[in-house]
Amino acid sequence: MLYFSVNGIQTTDLSINDRGLSYGDGFFTTAKIFNGRIEFQQCHIERLKKASKVLSIAPLNFDKINKDITELALSYSLAVIKIVITAGKGGRGYARPESLTPSIIISIFDFPSHYKQWQQQGISLGIAQAKLGLNPLLQGIKHLNRLEQVLIRAELDQSIFDELLVCDFNNNIIEVSSANIFWKIDSCWFTANVGSAGVNGVIRQQILALFPDVKVVSSPVNILDEASTMFVCNSVMGIVPIRSFNQRRLIDDSQIFIQRLRTACD
């Protein structure tokens, strides 16, 4: 870890009464720092604002958060920044105390060294046995309840693949362990509907804005037998092509997305 602060104070100490620890009562976003600047920074701030509204966590000064992370990023040429916001310190029980001050936790980490190789060479994708539950109350937001992802990651660590495709309990495609997924069948591009499960990632949002012809669908996993090309994406690794799906070779047709996304970021 390169940097860590809680409510503006550089410390690694967090109260054992924090509701983020006790109940996962909070949310977060993770972004890439490149040349002293946070990529798609305003989109990440908007994501935090939406989550704070859904979870009713307030008061929060997003202008100050934005200013603080802008200044922090200046010291790093390539890194990962994570902003976690919890409801703050609270007593035992699910009910929040009447007066709470949210905890704002900012951390900066080294950029994963293998992502460059993934971007250049692509990755292998299998299918996870674990399924995501349906949770429309928390649709699309990055809340702190990530036990499903922890279990999926444990499954991935025991697999032969670089990543695993994750479906919901209806066997519809949702995402991979830590990224969104896009696929092409014939001449049409598709991505998964994350209205009841999964995360509406910042890069996913950008791609859908830049490429309005991409169809958002609820599709069973067997539809991917027809896909000729696929890629996954998140805010840290960007766009990574799928080299093979279930050991079936695919082609890489993601360059147009990478080019347009790079232009949008600049």
C-alpha positions in Angstrom: 0.0 0.0 0.0 1.3 3.4 -1.0 -1.1 5.6 0.9 -3.9 5.2 3.4 -6.1 7.8 5.2 -9.3 7.9 7.3 -11.3 11.1 7.2 -8.2 13.0 5.9 -5.8 11.7 8.5 -3.0 9.4 7.4 -3.5 6.3 9.5 -4.2 2.6 9.0 -6.5 2.5 12.1 -10.2 2.1 11.8 -12.7 1.9 14.7 -14.0 -1.6 15.4 -17.4 0.1 15.7 -17.4 1.2 12.1 -20.6 0.0 10.3 -18.6 -0.8 7.2 -16.8 -3.5 9.2 -19.8 -4.7 11.1 -22.4 -4.7 8.4 -20.8 -3.8 5.1 -22.8 -0.6 5.5 -21.1 1.5 2.8 -19.8 1.6 -0.8 -16.7 2.2 -2.8 -15.1 2.9 -6.2 -11.7 2.0 -7.6 -9.9 3.9 -10.3 -6.7 4.1 -12.2 -4.2 6.9 -11.7 -2.1 7.7 -14.8 0.4 10.5 -15.1 -0.9 12.2 -11.9 -4.6 12.1 -13.0 -7.5 9.9 -12.1 -9.0 8.5 -15.2 -12.8 9.2 -15.6 -12.6 10.9 -12.2 -16.0 12.7 -12.5 -17.7 9.4 -13.4 -16.3 7.9 -10.2 -17.6 10.8 -8.2 -21.0 10.4 -9.7 -20.9 6.7 -8.9 -20.2 7.6 -5.2 -23.0 10.2 -5.2 -25.5 7.6 -6.6 -24.5 5.0 -4.0 -24.8 7.5 -1.2 -28.3 8.3 -2.2 -29.4 4.7 -2.6 -27.9 3.8 0.8 -28.9 7.1 2.5 -25.4 7.8 3.7 -24.9 11.5 4.4 -23.7 14.2 4.9 -20.9 14.0 2.4 -18.9 16.8 0.8 -18.2 15.5 -2.6 -16.5 18.7 -3.7 -13.9 18.2 -1.0 -13.5 14.5 -1.8 -13.0 15.4 -5.4 -10.4 18.0 -4.5 -8.6 15.7 -2.1 -8.2 12.8 -4.5 -7.2 15.2 -7.3 -4.3 16.5 -5.2 -3.3 13.0 -4.0 -3.1 11.6 -7.6 -0.5 14.3 -8.6 2.2 12.3 -6.7 1.7 9.1 -8.8 2.5 8.2 -12.4 0.7 4.9 -12.3 -1.3 3.5 -9.4 -4.7 2.4 -8.2 -6.9 4.6 -5.9 -9.8 3.2 -3.9 -12.3 5.4 -2.1 -14.4 3.6 0.5 -17.3 5.4 2.3 -19.0 3.8 5.2 -22.0 5.0 7.3 -19.5 5.7 10.1 -19.3 4.5 13.7 -22.4 2.9 15.2 -23.5 0.6 18.0 -24.7 -3.0 17.9 -27.7 -3.8 15.7 -28.7 -3.1 12.2 -30.5 0.2 13.0 -28.2 3.2 12.5 -27.9 5.7 15.3 -29.7 9.0 14.7 -26.5 11.0 14.3 -23.7 9.5 12.2 -20.6 10.9 10.5 -19.6 8.9 7.5 -16.1 7.4 7.3 -14.1 8.3 4.2 -11.2 5.9 3.6 -8.8 6.6 0.8 -6.1 4.2 -0.2 -3.5 4.0 -3.0 -1.9 0.8 -4.3 0.7 -0.3 -6.8 -0.8 -0.9 -10.3 -1.1 -4.7 -11.0 1.9 -5.6 -13.1 0.2 -8.3 -15.1 -2.5 -6.1 -16.6 -0.3 -4.9 -19.4 0.3 -8.5 -20.5 -3.4 -9.2 -20.3 -4.2 -6.2 -22.5 -1.6 -7.3 -25.1 -2.1 -11.1 -25.1 -5.7 -11.6 -23.9 -6.9 -14.0 -21.3 -8.6 -17.3 -20.9 -12.2 -17.4 -19.6 -14.1 -20.2 -18.0 -17.5 -20.4 -16.3 -17.9 -20.2 -12.5 -20.0 -22.7 -10.7 -21.0 -20.0 -8.2 -24.1 -18.0 -9.0 -25.0 -14.5 -8.1 -28.2 -13.8 -6.2 -30.8 -11.3 -7.5 -30.7 -8.0 -5.5 -32.6 -5.2 -7.4 -32.5 -3.0 -4.2 -28.7 -2.6 -4.7 -28.7 -2.7 -8.5 -25.4 -1.7 -10.1 -23.7 -0.1 -7.1 -20.4 -1.1 -5.6 -21.6 -1.7 -2.0 -19.4 -3.3 0.6 -21.2 -6.7 0.7 -18.8 -8.6 -1.5 -18.9 -12.1 -0.1 -20.2 -13.5 -3.4 -17.1 -12.1 -5.1 -14.8 -13.5 -2.4 -16.2 -17.0 -3.1 -16.0 -16.5 -6.8 -12.4 -15.4 -6.5 -11.6 -18.5 -4.4 -13.1 -20.6 -7.1 -11.0 -18.8 -9.7 -7.8 -19.4 -7.8 -8.4 -23.1 -8.0 -9.2 -23.0 -11.8 -7.1 -23.3 -14.9 -8.5 -20.0 -16.3 -7.4 -16.3 -15.9 -11.0 -15.3 -15.3 -14.5 -16.8 -14.7 -17.8 -15.8 -16.2 -20.5 -15.4 -13.6 -24.2 -16.0 -14.1 -27.2 -15.3 -11.8 -29.5 -18.0 -10.4 -31.5 -17.9 -13.7 -28.3 -18.8 -15.5 -28.2 -15.4 -17.3 -24.8 -13.8 -18.0 -23.9 -11.1 -15.6 -20.1 -10.3 -15.4 -16.8 -11.9 -14.6 -15.3 -11.9 -11.1 -14.2 -8.3 -11.1 -15.2 -6.8 -14.5 -18.0 -6.4 -17.0 -18.2 -8.4 -20.1 -19.1 -7.7 -23.8 -19.4 -10.1 -26.7 -20.0 -10.1 -30.4 -22.3 -12.5 -32.4 -22.3 -12.0 -36.1 -22.0 -8.2 -36.5 -23.8 -7.2 -33.2 -22.2 -6.4 -29.9 -23.9 -7.2 -26.6 -23.4 -6.7 -22.8 -25.2 -8.1 -19.8 -28.1 -6.5 -18.0 -27.0 -5.8 -14.5 -30.4 -4.5 -13.3 -30.8 -7.3 -10.6 -27.2 -8.4 -10.1 -23.7 -7.3 -10.8 -22.0 -3.9 -11.0 -22.6 -1.1 -13.6 -18.9 -0.4 -14.0 -17.6 3.0 -15.1 -15.9 1.7 -18.2 -19.1 -0.2 -19.1 -21.0 3.1 -18.8 -18.5 4.8 -21.0 -18.7 2.1 -23.7 -22.5 2.2 -23.7 -22.4 6.0 -24.1 -19.8 5.9 -26.9 -21.4 2.9 -28.7 -25.2 3.2 -28.4 -25.7 0.3 -30.8 -24.4 -2.2 -28.1 -27.4 -4.2 -26.9 -28.0 -4.7 -23.2 -29.5 -8.1 -22.8 -30.5 -10.8 -20.3 -29.1 -13.9 -22.1 -28.4 -17.5 -21.0 -24.8 -18.5 -20.9 -25.1 -20.9 -23.8 -25.6 -18.0 -26.2 -21.8 -17.4 -25.9 -21.2 -20.6 -27.9 -22.1 -18.3 -30.9 -19.7 -15.5 -29.9 -16.7 -14.8 -32.1 -15.1 -12.2 -29.9 -15.4 -11.1 -26.3 -13.7 -8.7 -23.9 -13.9 -7.7 -20.3 -13.4 -4.3 -18.8 -13.1 -2.4 -15.5 -11.6 1.0 -14.4 -8.2 -0.4 -13.5 -7.3 -2.8 -16.3 -9.3 -1.1 -19.0 -10.3 -3.4 -21.9 -8.9 -6.9 -21.9 -9.7 -9.2 -24.8 -10.8 -12.8 -24.2 -8.3 -15.1 -26.0 -10.3 -18.3 -25.4 -13.7 -19.1 -23.8 -14.0 -22.6 -22.3 -10.8 -23.4 -24.2 -12.4 -22.4 -27.6 -10.2 -19.8 -29.4 -11.7 -16.4 -30.1 -10.6 -13.5 -32.3 -9.7 -10.0 -30.9 -12.0 -7.4 -32.3 -11.8 -4.9 -29.4 -9.4 -2.3 -30.9 -12.2 0.2 -31.9 -13.4 0.2 -28.3 -9.9 0.7 -26.9 -9.2 3.6 -29.3 -12.5 5.4 -28.6 -12.2 4.9 -24.9 -8.6 6.3 -25.0 -9.9 9.4 -26.8 -12.7 9.9 -24.3 -10.2 9.6 -21.4 -7.9 12.2 -22.9 
